[in-house]
Amino acid sequence: MEEQTLLINALQNPKTQEIGFKTLIKEYQQPLYWHIRKIVLDHEDADDVLQNTYIKIFKNIKNFRGDSKLYSWMYRIATNESLTFIKQKSKKLGLSTNEYTEKQVNKLEADVYFEGDEIARKLQLAIAKLPEKQRLVFNLRYFDELKYDEISEILETSIGSLKASYHHAVKKIKNEIEKQ
């Protein structure tokens, strides 16, 4: 916790902001990238969203009050940036967000950065068919192994609602994989 306080202080102080931001990127680049990648699915898109996320973090760090953990705040920004990106892309293509996400899943096999096999592709397709909230909760809980209280901070939703969403997501994924 003291380490986080030092980092926040460094980020909020104009004299140490550059060093603080380099530290932040070094520490959080991989987890934020993979969090975003699980939402947008495409490597180049994830890089773009990650850059937008860092810009938002940089512009807004002075307003960070410490009501939540720093990574929860950053994950919330990354999640919102990812969802905004998907909404803009799907709107541009005249697709619903679910149709767009399914299209992205189908492109995974051609993606040189996707290292999964057929089972991983089926899992991603099943996840893509989930409603947005269930998809986010599943990814944060299953892949990122976050606790419900951490997910609650990120998504600003009650723990009971998150548990229900995760339970429904797991059932739907199992059913979808069995159909495939």
KEVOLUM-66674 format. One record per residue: x negated, y, z of N, C-alpha, C in turn. Coordinates in steps of 0.1 Angstrom, whole numbers, padded with zeros to 4 digits, always signed. Atoms other than C-alpha are relative to their C-alpha. Layout:
<pts>
XYZXYZXYZ ...
</pts>
This chain:
<pts>
-0008-0012+0000+0000+0000+0000-0009+0013+0000 +0009-0011-0001-0029+0023+0008-0006+0003-0014 +0006-0001+0013-0044+0016-0026+0010+0007-0010 -0010-0006+0008-0011+0026-0043+0001+0015+0003 +0000-0013-0004-0010+0058-0023-0012+0008-0005 +0011-0007+0005-0045+0067-0033+0001+0002-0015 -0002-0001+0015-0037+0060-0070+0011+0011-0003 -0010-0011+0002-0005+0082-0068-0006+0014+0003 +0007-0013-0003-0025+0110-0051-0009+0004-0012 +0009-0003+0011-0051+0107-0079+0007+0005-0012 -0008-0003+0012-0024+0108-0106+0006+0014+0002 -0007-0012-0002-0007+0138-0090-0009+0012+0001 +0009-0011-0002-0038+0159-0085-0007+0003-0013 +0006-0004+0014-0049+0178-0117-0015-0003-0001 +0015+0002+0000-0086+0174-0107-0004-0015-0002 +0003+0015+0001-0084+0135-0105+0010-0007-0009 -0010+0006+0008-0055+0129-0129-0005-0009-0011 +0005+0008+0011-0076+0116-0157-0006-0013+0005 +0006+0012-0006-0095+0091-0136+0012-0009+0005 -0012+0007-0005-0062+0081-0119+0007-0007-0011 -0007+0006+0011-0046+0075-0153-0007-0011-0006 +0008+0011+0005-0075+0054-0165+0001-0012+0009 -0001+0011-0009-0072+0033-0134+0014-0006-0001 -0014+0005+0002-0034+0030-0139+0001-0009-0012 +0000+0008+0013-0039+0018-0175-0007-0013+0002 +0008+0013-0002-0066-0007-0165+0008-0010+0008 -0007+0009-0009-0044-0021-0137+0013-0006-0006 -0014+0004+0004-0010-0022-0154+0002-0002-0015 -0002+0002+0015-0016-0024-0192+0005-0014-0004 -0004+0014+0003-0013-0062-0194+0015-0003+0005 -0013+0003-0004+0018-0066-0172+0011+0008-0007 -0010-0009+0007+0036-0036-0188+0002-0004-0014 -0001+0005+0014+0028-0048-0223+0008-0012-0001 -0008+0013+0001+0042-0083-0217+0014+0002+0005 -0013-0003-0004+0072-0069-0199+0008+0006-0012 -0006-0007+0012+0079-0047-0230+0002-0010-0011 +0000+0010+0011+0070-0075-0254+0012-0010+0001 -0011+0009-0002+0096-0098-0239+0014+0006-0003 -0012-0007+0004+0122-0072-0246+0001+0003-0015 -0001-0004+0014+0113-0059-0280-0005-0011-0010 +0004+0012+0007+0096-0092-0291-0012+0002-0010 +0010-0002+0010+0073-0077-0318-0012+0007+0006 +0013-0006-0005+0036-0069-0311-0001+0015-0002 +0001-0014+0003+0035-0036-0329+0010+0009+0007 -0011-0007-0007+0068-0025-0315-0004+0002+0015 +0003+0000-0014+0056-0034-0280-0012+0010+0003 +0011-0010-0001+0024-0013-0285+0006+0014-0001 -0006-0014+0001+0045+0017-0296+0008+0003+0012 -0008-0003-0012+0069+0014-0267-0010+0002+0012 +0009-0002-0011+0039+0010-0243-0006+0014+0000 +0006-0014+0001+0024+0042-0256+0011+0010+0005 -0011-0009-0005+0058+0060-0251+0002-0001+0015 -0002+0002-0015+0060+0045-0216-0011+0008+0007 +0011-0007-0007+0025+0059-0207+0002+0015-0001 -0003-0014+0002+0035+0093-0221+0010+0005+0010 -0010-0003-0010+0066+0093-0199-0005+0000+0014 +0006+0002-0013+0047+0081-0169-0009+0013+0003 +0010-0012-0001+0020+0109-0175+0008+0013+0003 -0007-0012-0001+0046+0136-0179+0008+0001+0013 -0009+0000-0012+0067+0125-0149-0006-0004+0013 +0006+0005-0013+0042+0113-0123+0000+0011+0011 -0001-0011-0010+0043+0147-0106+0013+0000+0008 -0014+0001-0007+0080+0140-0098+0002-0013+0008 -0001+0013-0007+0073+0105-0084+0000+0003+0015 -0002-0003-0014+0085+0107-0048-0004-0012+0009 +0004+0011-0008+0075+0072-0036+0012-0007+0006 -0012+0007-0005+0111+0060-0030-0001-0014-0003 +0002+0014+0004+0101+0028-0048-0014-0002-0002 +0014+0003+0003+0069+0011-0056-0004+0006-0013 +0005-0006+0012+0048+0026-0083+0003-0009-0012 -0002+0009+0011+0050-0005-0105+0015-0001-0003 -0014+0000+0002+0088-0006-0100+0005+0012-0008 -0003-0012+0007+0091+0029-0112-0005-0001-0015 +0006+0001+0013+0068+0022-0142+0008-0011-0008 -0008+0010+0007+0088-0010-0151+0013+0005-0004 -0013-0006+0004+0120+0010-0150-0002+0009-0012 +0003-0008+0012+0105+0035-0175-0002-0009-0012 +0003+0009+0011+0092+0006-0196+0013-0007-0005 -0013+0006+0004+0126-0011-0196+0009+0010-0007 -0008-0010+0007+0144+0021-0205-0005+0003-0014 +0006-0003+0013+0120+0029-0233+0002-0012-0009 -0002+0012+0008+0123-0007-0246+0014-0001-0005 -0014+0000+0004+0161-0006-0246+0004+0011-0009 -0003-0011+0009+0162+0028-0262-0006-0003-0014 +0006+0004+0013+0138+0015-0289+0009-0010-0008 -0009+0010+0006+0160-0015-0296+0013+0006-0005 -0012-0007+0005+0191+0007-0298-0002+0008-0012 +0003-0008+0012+0175+0031-0322-0003-0008-0012 +0003+0009+0011+0161+0003-0344+0013-0007-0006 -0012+0007+0004+0194-0016-0345+0010+0009-0007 -0009-0010+0006+0214+0015-0352-0005+0004-0014 +0006-0003+0013+0190+0024-0381+0003-0011-0010 -0002+0012+0009+0196-0011-0395+0015-0003-0001 -0015+0003+0000+0234-0010-0389+0003-0014+0007 -0002+0013-0007+0232-0040-0365+0003+0003+0014 -0001-0001-0014+0243-0046-0330-0013-0003+0007 +0013+0003-0007+0215-0048-0304-0002-0015+0001 +0002+0015+0000+0221-0086-0301-0004-0005-0014 +0004+0004+0014+0220-0090-0339-0015+0003-0003 +0014-0005+0003+0188-0070-0341-0010-0009+0008 +0009+0008-0008+0172-0090-0312-0001-0014-0006 +0000+0014+0007+0182-0124-0329-0009+0001-0012 +0008-0002+0012+0166-0111-0361-0015+0000+0004 +0014-0001-0004+0134-0103-0342-0005-0014+0005 +0004+0013-0004+0134-0138-0326-0003-0009-0012 +0002+0008+0012+0137-0154-0360-0013+0003-0007 +0013-0004+0006+0106-0134-0371-0012-0005+0008 +0011+0004-0009+0086-0148-0342-0010-0010-0006 +0009+0010+0006+0072-0178-0362-0010+0006-0009 +0009-0007+0009+0056-0154-0387-0009+0009+0007 +0008-0010-0007+0041-0132-0360-0013-0007+0005 +0013+0005-0003+0004-0139-0357-0003+0001+0015 +0003-0002-0015+0005-0127-0320+0009-0010+0008 -0008+0009-0007+0032-0153-0311-0006-0013+0001 +0008+0012-0002+0015-0183-0296+0009-0012+0004 -0009+0010-0005+0046-0203-0287+0003-0011-0011 -0004+0011+0009+0058-0236-0302+0015+0001-0003 -0014+0000+0004+0092-0246-0314+0009+0001+0013 -0008-0001-0012+0105-0250-0278+0000+0015+0005 +0000-0014-0004+0093-0214-0270+0009+0008-0009 -0008-0008+0009+0110-0201-0301+0015-0002+0004 -0014+0003-0003+0143-0219-0291+0004+0007+0013 -0003-0007-0012+0140-0204-0256+0002+0015-0003 -0001-0014+0003+0134-0169-0270+0014+0003-0007 -0012-0001+0007+0164-0174-0293+0012+0000+0009 -0011+0002-0010+0186-0185-0264+0000+0013+0009 +0001-0012-0009+0174-0155-0243+0006+0012-0008 -0005-0011+0009+0181-0131-0273+0015+0000+0000 -0014+0000+0001+0217-0142-0273+0007+0004+0013 -0006-0004-0013+0222-0132-0236+0004+0015-0001 -0003-0015-0001+0239-0099-0228-0012+0007+0006 +0012-0008-0004+0214-0072-0221-0004-0001+0014 +0004+0001-0015+0215-0072-0183-0005-0014+0003 +0005+0014-0003+0212-0110-0181-0013-0003-0006 +0013+0002+0007+0184-0110-0206-0012+0007+0009 +0010-0007-0008+0165-0084-0185-0003-0007+0013 +0002+0006-0013+0171-0101-0152-0007-0014-0002 +0007+0013+0002+0161-0135-0166-0015+0002-0003 +0014-0003+0003+0129-0121-0180-0008+0004+0012 +0007-0005-0012+0119-0103-0148-0001-0011+0010 +0000+0011-0010+0128-0133-0126-0008-0012-0005 +0006+0013+0004+0116-0162-0147-0014+0002-0005 +0014-0002+0005+0086-0148-0166-0009+0008+0009 +0008-0009-0008+0074-0120-0144+0000-0004+0015 -0001+0006-0014+0083-0140-0112+0002+0011+0011 -0003-0011-0010+0096-0108-0095+0010-0005+0010 -0010+0003-0010+0116-0111-0063+0013+0009-0003 -0012-0007+0003+0152-0099-0064+0000+0014+0005 +0001-0014-0005+0145-0068-0043-0008+0008-0009 +0008-0007+0009+0118-0058-0068+0008+0003-0013 -0009-0002+0012+0142-0063-0097+0011+0010+0002 -0010-0009-0004+0168-0044-0078-0005+0015-0002 +0006-0013+0001+0145-0014-0077-0002+0004-0014 +0003-0002+0014+0136-0017-0114+0013+0003-0007 -0013-0001+0008+0172-0021-0127+0010+0008+0007 -0010-0008-0008+0189-0001-0099+0013-0007+0001 -0012+0008-0002+0214-0029-0093-0001-0008+0013 +0000+0007-0013+0224-0048-0062-0005-0014-0002 +0006+0014+0001+0207-0081-0054+0010-0010-0003 -0011+0010+0003+0240-0100-0054+0003+0000-0015 -0003-0001+0014+0247-0088-0089-0011-0006-0008 +0012+0006+0007+0212-0098-0100+0000-0015+0001 +0000+0015-0002+0215-0133-0085+0011-0006-0009 -0010+0005+0009+0248-0138-0104-0004+0001-0014 +0005-0001+0014+0233-0125-0136-0010-0010-0004 +0010+0010+0002+0204-0148-0133+0006-0014-0001 -0007+0013+0000+0226-0178-0125+0007-0002-0014 -0007+0001+0013+0248-0171-0156-0009-0001-0012 +0010+0001+0011+0218-0165-0178-0006-0014-0001 +0006+0014+0000+0202-0199-0168+0010-0009-0007 -0010+0009+0006+0235-0217-0176+0002+0002-0015 -0002-0003+0015+0239-0199-0210-0012-0005-0008 +0012+0005+0007+0203-0207-0219+0000-0015-0002 -0001+0014+0001+0207-0243-0211+0010-0005-0010 -0011+0004+0010+0239-0246-0231-0005+0003-0014 +0005-0004+0014+0223-0227-0261-0011-0010-0005 +0011+0009+0004+0192-0249-0261+0005-0014-0003 -0006+0013+0003+0213-0281-0259+0008+0000-0014 -0006-0001+0013+0233-0268-0290-0009+0000-0011 +0010-0001+0011+0202-0262-0310-0006-0014-0002 
</pts>
